Amino acid sequence: MSNHDHRGHGQTTTPTAHAPGSAPARATGQGHRHSHEHTHEHGHDTGHPDWETLGPLLEQGAEVQTPFFEQAAAWLRELLADADTDTAIGPGPHIGPGPAVGTAMAAGRVRRVLDIGSGPGVTTCLLAQAFPEAEVVAVDATAALLERTRVRAARLGLGDRIHTHLAELPDGLDALGGADLIWSSKALHHIGDQRGAVSDLAGHLRPGGLLAVSEGGLNPRFLPRDIGIGRPGLQTRLDALLEEGFTEMRAALPDAVTAVEDWPAFLADAGLRTPRTRSFLLDLPAPLSAAARDYVLAGLARSLDRFSDQLDQDDLTTLARLTDPDDAAGISRRPDVFLLSAQTVHTARAQ
């Protein structure tokens, strides 16, 4: 199971995506939050999150994971280049421009991209850079995160191609229109009927379009098994609590459907073809950058707060030391902190 985060409930209103030169409409989102460039824990926050505080943390966490998103975007470009080659000259070996040229051609033919569950827009901007001819629409249920997306896009000179759409999943997707590429990372597991959600997204693909779903992978590791304080194996015990919390979150979702989480099968059931699956490593060795340390520290601080009544005193003491900036054994000061995780992307193409 990979990293997940389930946010709270509430309602927000913000301008939705609009074509250049048209007046922006307004949309209202309510119910489950889907913020998906997030830290490595299952969050079950209720009430109204403090997005002034949480937004920057989500953005920083997504920036730490940029190597994964860049690898995934490059792979999507390759898949689209392969499809363009097959369409143009037929399948099989061919003589001609190398992969870089074919990939560039594919990127130029992608005119519209949807980023479903876009969070603060880090991936949205990376997709806009990977597909420089495309309009990219960030879709999220939280107005504050879409505002961060617009600010980030403007700062990177991408504001003319990035638009935002406030919508709950899956009900708010009808107005999105079609796309050549649809990307969704850690969003669909927040929907009760995951198979149905995949089918809904597939319905927005243009002919030959590609749906890419990032779900699954391996939980992060960031310390040795024996860290010199407390009982060895702390991360394994935290993983078990996170898995239990994730199961409870799924069961509590509206219209929850129990199903084997076979994402390639979900894609096939949606009528898509040529399924592909690939996993990408985020491998940041020690010593970590300050931003990566902050990312690890934020996850442990959240675990300390969330599992205070489920861990024994020894583990609580260890977590308290790890999150203490003045403790030599803490994340902020110890030299052996690293970050290693894997995320899996499943893709398939419309007819």
C-alpha positions, 0 to 999 in steps of 0.5 A: 500500500502506498502513501495516502491522505484523506482530508476533512469535509466542508464547502468552498467556492471558487472560479472554475476552469474557463476557456481563454477569453470567456467569463469564468463560471463558479462552482461549489464543492462539498463533501470529501476533500481530495488533496493528493500531493501529500505526506506519507500518512493516511490523514483522517482530519475532520472539520475545516482544515487550516489551509493557510498552514496545510497548503504550504506543507502539501506543496513542499511535500509534492516538491520533495517528490518531484523526481517521481513526477518527472520520471512518470511524466517522461514515461507518459511522453514515451507512451504517447510517442509510441502511439503516434509512431504506430498511428503514423507508420504502423506497429513494429520496428522502423527507421527514422528519428530517435526517441527524443524526436518522437517524444517531442512530437507526442508532447506537441500533439497533446492539447489538453490534460486533466490533473484530477485531485491536483492539490497545490498544483506541483504536478499540474505545473510539471505536466504543463512543462512536459506537454508544452502545447497543452492546456492543463486543467487542475481539478480539486475540491479545495479552493485554497489549493487551486489558488496555490496552483494559480499562483505557482503557475503564474510564477513559473510563466505557465498561467496562460495554459493552466486553468483550475476547476473546483469539483468533488469526485466523481460527481463534479467531472461532467463539465470538464470536457475531453482530454488527450491525457488524464492524470490522477495521483492518490485521488481515486482511493478516496472514492467509494466506487473506485472501478466506477471512478476509473470508468467515469474518467475514461469517458472523458478521454478523446480517441486515443487518449491516455488515462494514467492513475498513480495508486499503490507502491511502497510506503516510505522508509527513512531510517534504519530498522534499529535507530539507536533509541527505542525498540527497533521496527518503529516504522513497521508498527506505524505502517500497520496503524496506517493500513488499519486507518486506510481500511477504516477510511475506505469503509466509511466512504459513501457508496463504498464498494468492496473490490480487489484493487486491481487497477489494470482490471479497472482500466480494462473494465472501462473499455480501455486498451493496451494497459501498462504499469510501471513503478518509480523510485524516489531515492534520496540518500542521506544526508537529506536536504532541509526540505526533505527532512521537513517532509519526513519530520512532518509525517512523524509529527502527524503520527505522534499526534494521531496515534498517541492512544495506540502506541505504547509508551516506548514508541511514543517516547521514541517519536517525541525524540525523533520530532524534537529539533534539539535532540541529537537523535532527532530527524533534524540533526541525525546524519542517517536520515534518507527517503526511499519510496516507490509509486506505481502508475497504471495506464491504458488508452481509449479506442 
